[in-house]
Amino acid sequence: MFKVCDEAVALILQHEGLNQPDRWPGGFSGITIGIGYDLGYVTVDQFESDWGSYISRLNIDKLRVAVGLRGMRAKNKAEEFVGTRIRRVDAEQVFTLKTLPLFAFRANQAFPCFDKLPEKAQGALVSLVYNRGTSMVDRPGEDRRKEMRAIRDAVVQGDLSEIAAQLR
C-alpha cells in the first residue's frame, strides 16, 4: 500500500470542496458526498464499508438508494437528501483512510515505475488519477488523453521534468 505524502494530501484537500448529497455536481456524476466520493461509481458494499463508521445508520440507509445512479437519474434524487449532512471531519477521514489509498493503488497500476518516483511526484499523480481517472484511451473523435499517455511514458523513463510539463 502506498502512502500519499502529507503535502499532496493537504493540496488536494485545499482544492476539493465538501460535497453534500442534496447538491448534484452535474454531468455524468452521481450524488457526491464528502470529499469527492461519488456514489454513482461505487457498490453498496463499498459505500457501507467506507462510510459505515462515520455517518449514522439512518443516513447510510437513505443514501444507499443513490448508489449507482449517474447523470439525470442522480440529479432527480438529490432533493431527497435535503437535511442529510456530511461533516468535514468525517469526510476527511474517509478521504485519507479509504479514498486516497484506492487512488494511489490505481495510480500505481496506471503508471509503470510509479513506485520508483519521489513521494511528491507520486502525490501529484495520485491527484491526477483522482481527478481524471486512469484511462489512456481517447474516445473516437477526441484527443483528451494524450497527456496521460505522455505522463505514463515519462514515468517509465523517470523524467520528472516531463511529468511536470504534462501536468501543467
Secondary structure, DSSP 8 states (H G I E B T S, - for coil): -----HHHHHHHHHH---B-TTS---TT---EEBTTEEGGGS-HHHHHHHHTTTS-HHHHHHHHTTTT--THHHHHHHGGGTT----HHHHHHHIIIIIHHHHHHHHHHHSTTGGGS-HHHHHHHHHHHHHH-S-----TT---SHHHHHHHHHHHHT-HHHHHHHH-
